[in-house]
Amino acid sequence: MSRPQTTQEQNLSRIFADEAEELDLQETKLASTKECAYEQMSRPHSSSTAGMDTPTRDAFSSTASLSTCGTSQPQSPRNNPAMALHASLLSGKFSDLTITHGKRSWKAHKVIVCSHSPVLAVEIEELIEPAVLDLSHYNLTAVGHVLEFFYTSNYATIDGMPAYSLPTHITVFRLASTLQIPGLQERTAQRFRHNLNHYVTDLNVYFTAIKEVYANTTPDEPALRLAVAETASMEMVNLLAGDVRVNFLRVTSEVPDFQADIYMALLTYNRAKVEFVVAELCDDCGPRDVNDAYKMDIECKGCGQKKTLDFV
């Protein structure tokens, strides 16, 4: 025979019932607003699996690609730890920390925030209860994305609009560096590189991103610098052709560190080890015989697909 519930137990039961109802409501909200973003960000980075539902064209080569978000059914937050954790930020349940930025505020959790950023952990330890952490001295958009990363290991942007998303990634990377969040720096660099290589259709966007990258990063944290420099090294023929050449040379003149990084990228990019040297005949010894041919296996520098070349 079960004993009657105490008042405290009844209160706890109501709290957990409310929490379950809240999570069910969050499920609908998350499914409608973030399902596409979560799926595209969790996919492997490739030109056919990330981005918006619109064709994108490579500014350097005119190669077009089309990508779509998936149609998988949304999971309940109670069955998905990542969504449940994000729901706790949205609902503010069991929060022991308020983070503010001007008129904006978030109900957060010390254990989550402190485990990601040692800089914020020091600031939080010095707070007097009730704990309120003011981050108004940082960029508002970046602060929102940092908090989203704390609870989801990612953040949502419209990568198919690089004129907007590239500056956003740069701002988030800078704040992640300031707050010492290496996981976010790595994630931001990956998304910046993917965005740069797959969605830039206007070279002016690329040139602007170069200046912003070098103005907001240091050689000690070169991830974004390497991304723009390696892109230049791979597309050097196109960047030095036609009207583009003038703008490209102007950028390299205005940003000398970018120019230096290009030189390093040209020296190190895709330097394959020489496995064998094909024997040839000089003009005096005559041409090769008809059957004197050889084959060479290579990989596509973009997708890695194997291909065999016949030399006859």
C-alpha positions as CSV (number, residue, x, y, z in Angstrom):
1,M,0.0,0.0,0.0
2,S,1.5,3.3,-1.1
3,R,1.8,6.2,1.4
4,P,0.2,9.6,0.6
5,Q,2.6,12.1,-1.0
6,T,4.0,14.9,1.1
7,T,3.5,18.5,0.2
8,Q,7.1,18.7,-1.0
9,E,6.8,15.6,-3.1
10,Q,3.6,17.0,-4.6
11,N,5.4,20.3,-5.5
12,L,8.2,18.4,-7.1
13,S,5.7,16.3,-9.1
14,R,4.1,19.5,-10.4
15,I,7.5,21.0,-11.3
16,F,8.5,17.9,-13.3
17,A,5.1,17.8,-15.0
18,D,5.4,21.4,-15.9
19,E,8.9,20.7,-17.2
20,A,7.6,17.9,-19.4
21,E,4.9,20.1,-20.8
22,E,7.4,22.9,-21.4
23,L,9.7,20.5,-23.3
24,D,6.8,19.4,-25.5
25,L,6.0,23.0,-26.4
26,Q,9.7,23.6,-27.2
27,E,9.7,20.5,-29.5
28,T,7.2,22.2,-31.8
29,K,9.1,25.5,-31.7
30,L,12.5,23.9,-32.3
31,A,11.2,21.7,-35.1
32,S,9.7,24.6,-37.0
33,T,12.6,27.1,-36.6
34,K,15.8,25.1,-36.3
35,E,15.3,21.6,-37.8
36,C,16.8,22.6,-41.1
37,A,19.7,24.4,-39.4
38,Y,20.5,21.6,-37.1
39,E,20.5,19.0,-39.9
40,Q,22.6,21.0,-42.3
41,M,25.2,21.8,-39.6
42,S,25.4,18.2,-38.5
43,R,26.1,16.9,-42.0
44,P,29.7,16.3,-43.3
45,H,31.0,19.4,-45.0
46,S,30.6,19.0,-48.7
47,S,29.2,21.1,-51.5
48,S,26.2,18.8,-51.9
49,T,25.1,18.6,-48.3
50,A,25.2,22.1,-46.7
51,G,23.6,25.4,-47.4
52,M,20.3,26.7,-48.5
53,D,17.6,25.4,-50.9
54,T,19.0,27.5,-53.7
55,P,21.6,27.0,-56.4
56,T,25.0,28.3,-55.5
57,R,27.8,29.2,-57.8
58,D,31.5,29.2,-57.2
59,A,32.8,32.8,-57.8
60,F,36.1,31.4,-59.0
61,S,35.0,28.7,-61.4
62,S,31.3,28.9,-62.4
63,T,30.5,25.5,-60.9
64,A,27.0,25.4,-59.7
65,S,25.6,23.1,-56.9
66,L,22.2,22.5,-55.4
67,S,21.6,21.4,-51.8
68,T,18.5,20.8,-49.8
69,C,17.6,20.4,-46.1
70,G,16.5,17.0,-45.1
71,T,13.0,15.8,-44.3
72,S,13.6,13.6,-41.3
73,Q,11.1,13.8,-38.5
74,P,12.0,16.0,-35.5
75,Q,12.9,14.2,-32.3
76,S,11.4,14.9,-28.9
77,P,13.8,16.9,-26.6
78,R,13.3,14.2,-24.0
79,N,14.9,11.7,-26.5
80,N,17.5,14.1,-27.8
81,P,20.0,15.4,-25.1
82,A,21.2,18.2,-27.3
83,M,17.6,19.5,-27.9
84,A,16.7,19.0,-24.3
85,L,19.8,21.1,-23.2
86,H,18.9,23.8,-25.6
87,A,15.3,23.8,-24.3
88,S,16.6,24.4,-20.8
89,L,18.2,27.7,-22.1
90,L,15.0,28.7,-23.9
91,S,12.8,27.9,-20.9
92,G,15.1,29.1,-18.2
93,K,14.1,26.2,-15.9
94,F,16.5,25.6,-13.0
95,S,18.6,28.6,-14.1
96,D,21.2,29.9,-11.6
97,L,22.7,32.6,-13.8
98,T,21.3,35.5,-15.7
99,I,23.3,36.8,-18.7
100,T,22.5,40.2,-20.0
101,H,23.4,42.3,-23.0
102,G,21.6,45.7,-22.9
103,K,17.9,45.0,-22.7
104,R,18.4,41.3,-23.7
105,S,18.7,38.6,-21.1
106,W,19.1,34.8,-21.0
107,K,18.5,32.4,-18.1
108,A,21.6,30.2,-18.2
109,H,23.3,27.7,-16.0
110,K,26.7,28.2,-14.3
111,V,27.9,24.6,-14.9
112,I,27.3,24.9,-18.6
113,V,28.9,28.3,-19.1
114,C,31.8,27.8,-16.8
115,S,32.7,24.4,-18.4
116,H,33.1,26.1,-21.8
117,S,34.9,29.3,-20.9
118,P,37.5,29.7,-18.2
119,V,37.4,33.5,-18.7
120,L,33.6,33.6,-17.9
121,A,34.2,31.1,-15.1
122,V,36.5,33.6,-13.3
123,E,33.9,36.4,-13.8
124,I,31.1,34.3,-12.5
125,E,32.9,33.2,-9.4
126,E,33.2,36.9,-8.4
127,L,29.5,37.6,-8.8
128,I,27.2,38.2,-5.8
129,E,23.9,36.3,-5.7
130,P,21.6,36.6,-7.6
131,A,24.2,36.0,-10.2
132,V,23.9,38.5,-13.2
133,L,26.7,38.5,-15.8
134,D,26.7,41.5,-18.1
135,L,28.2,40.9,-21.5
136,S,27.1,44.2,-23.1
137,H,30.7,45.1,-24.0
138,Y,30.8,42.3,-26.6
139,N,29.0,42.1,-29.9
140,L,25.3,41.2,-29.3
141,T,25.0,38.7,-32.3
142,A,28.2,37.0,-31.2
143,V,27.1,36.7,-27.6
144,G,23.8,35.0,-28.8
145,H,25.8,32.5,-30.9
146,V,28.2,31.8,-28.1
147,L,25.3,30.9,-25.8
148,E,23.7,28.8,-28.5
149,F,27.0,26.9,-28.9
150,F,27.2,26.3,-25.2
151,Y,23.9,24.4,-25.3
152,T,23.9,22.9,-28.8
153,S,27.6,22.6,-29.9
154,N,26.7,24.7,-32.9
155,Y,25.0,27.9,-33.9
156,A,22.6,28.8,-36.7
157,T,23.4,31.2,-39.6
158,I,22.3,31.5,-43.2
159,D,25.5,30.3,-44.9
160,G,23.9,30.6,-48.3
161,M,24.2,34.4,-47.8
162,P,28.0,34.8,-47.4
163,A,27.8,38.6,-47.4
164,Y,26.1,38.2,-44.0
165,S,27.4,34.9,-42.7
166,L,31.2,35.4,-43.3
167,P,31.3,38.6,-41.1
168,T,29.2,36.7,-38.5
169,H,31.7,33.8,-38.4
170,I,34.6,36.3,-38.1
171,T,32.9,38.1,-35.2
172,V,32.0,34.8,-33.4
173,F,35.6,33.5,-33.9
174,R,37.0,36.7,-32.3
175,L,34.7,36.4,-29.3
176,A,35.5,32.7,-28.9
177,S,39.2,33.7,-28.9
178,T,38.6,36.4,-26.3
179,L,36.6,34.0,-24.0
180,Q,39.0,31.1,-24.7
181,I,36.5,28.7,-26.2
182,P,38.6,26.4,-28.5
183,G,35.7,24.2,-29.5
184,L,33.8,27.2,-30.8
185,Q,36.9,28.5,-32.6
186,E,37.3,25.2,-34.4
187,R,33.7,25.0,-35.3
188,T,33.6,28.6,-36.5
189,A,36.7,28.1,-38.7
190,Q,35.2,25.0,-40.3
191,R,32.0,26.8,-41.1
192,F,33.8,29.9,-42.4
193,R,36.0,27.8,-44.7
194,H,33.0,25.8,-46.0
195,N,31.0,29.0,-46.6
196,L,34.0,30.6,-48.3
197,N,34.6,27.7,-50.7
198,H,31.0,26.9,-51.6
199,Y,28.8,30.0,-51.4
200,V,30.8,33.0,-52.4
201,T,29.5,34.3,-55.7
202,D,30.8,37.8,-55.5
203,L,34.6,38.3,-55.2
204,N,34.0,41.6,-53.5
205,V,32.6,39.6,-50.6
206,Y,35.8,37.5,-50.6
207,F,38.0,40.6,-50.7
208,T,36.0,42.2,-47.9
209,A,36.3,39.1,-45.8
210,I,40.1,39.1,-46.2
211,K,40.4,42.6,-44.7
212,E,38.0,41.7,-41.8
213,V,39.8,38.5,-41.1
214,Y,43.2,40.1,-40.8
215,A,41.8,43.1,-38.8
216,N,40.2,40.8,-36.2
217,T,42.6,37.9,-35.8
218,T,46.3,37.4,-35.0
219,P,49.0,35.1,-36.3
220,D,48.7,33.1,-33.1
221,E,45.2,31.9,-34.1
222,P,45.6,31.6,-37.9
223,A,42.6,29.4,-38.8
224,L,40.6,32.0,-40.7
225,R,43.8,33.5,-42.2
226,L,44.8,30.1,-43.6
227,A,41.3,29.7,-45.1
228,V,41.4,32.9,-47.1
229,A,45.1,32.5,-48.1
230,E,44.7,28.9,-49.2
231,T,41.7,29.9,-51.3
232,A,43.8,32.5,-53.0
233,S,46.6,30.0,-53.6
234,M,44.3,27.5,-55.2
235,E,42.5,30.1,-57.4
236,M,45.6,32.2,-58.2
237,V,45.2,31.8,-62.0
238,N,41.6,33.1,-61.8
239,L,42.5,35.9,-59.4
240,L,45.2,37.2,-61.7
241,A,43.0,37.2,-64.8
242,G,41.0,40.1,-66.2
243,D,39.5,42.9,-64.2
244,V,39.8,40.8,-61.0
245,R,43.6,41.1,-61.1
246,V,43.5,44.9,-60.1
247,N,41.3,44.3,-57.1
248,F,43.2,41.3,-56.0
249,L,46.6,43.0,-56.1
250,R,45.1,46.0,-54.3
251,V,44.0,43.7,-51.4
252,T,47.5,42.0,-51.2
253,S,49.1,45.5,-51.1
254,E,46.7,46.7,-48.4
255,V,47.1,43.6,-46.3
256,P,50.8,42.5,-46.4
257,D,50.2,39.6,-44.0
258,F,47.7,38.2,-46.4
259,Q,50.3,38.3,-49.2
260,A,52.9,36.6,-47.0
261,D,50.4,33.9,-46.1
262,I,49.7,33.3,-49.8
263,Y,53.4,32.7,-50.4
264,M,53.5,30.1,-47.6
265,A,50.3,28.5,-48.9
266,L,51.8,28.2,-52.4
267,L,54.9,26.5,-50.9
268,T,53.0,24.0,-48.8
269,Y,49.6,23.4,-50.5
270,N,49.1,20.0,-52.0
271,R,52.8,19.2,-52.3
272,A,52.5,15.4,-53.1
273,K,55.5,13.1,-52.5
274,V,57.1,12.0,-55.8
275,E,56.6,8.3,-56.0
276,F,58.3,7.6,-59.3
277,V,59.8,9.5,-62.3
278,V,58.8,8.3,-65.8
279,A,61.7,7.6,-68.1
280,E,61.7,9.6,-71.3
281,L,63.7,9.7,-74.5
282,C,65.6,12.7,-75.7
283,D,65.2,14.0,-79.2
284,D,68.4,12.4,-80.4
285,C,67.2,8.9,-79.2
286,G,64.0,9.2,-81.1
287,P,60.3,9.0,-80.1
288,R,59.0,6.3,-77.9
289,D,57.6,3.1,-79.4
290,V,53.9,2.9,-80.0
291,N,53.4,0.6,-77.0
292,D,55.7,2.6,-74.8
293,A,53.0,4.2,-72.6
294,Y,52.3,4.6,-68.9
295,K,49.4,5.3,-66.5
296,M,49.2,7.5,-63.5
297,D,46.5,7.5,-60.7
298,I,45.6,10.9,-59.4
299,E,42.9,12.3,-57.0
300,C,40.6,15.3,-57.6
301,K,41.8,18.1,-55.4
302,G,38.2,19.0,-54.6
303,C,36.3,15.8,-53.9
304,G,39.2,13.2,-53.8
305,Q,37.7,11.0,-56.5
306,K,40.2,8.6,-58.0
307,K,41.1,8.9,-61.7
308,T,43.6,7.2,-64.0
309,L,45.5,9.2,-66.7
310,D,46.9,7.4,-69.7
311,F,50.1,8.9,-71.2
312,V,50.9,7.6,-74.7
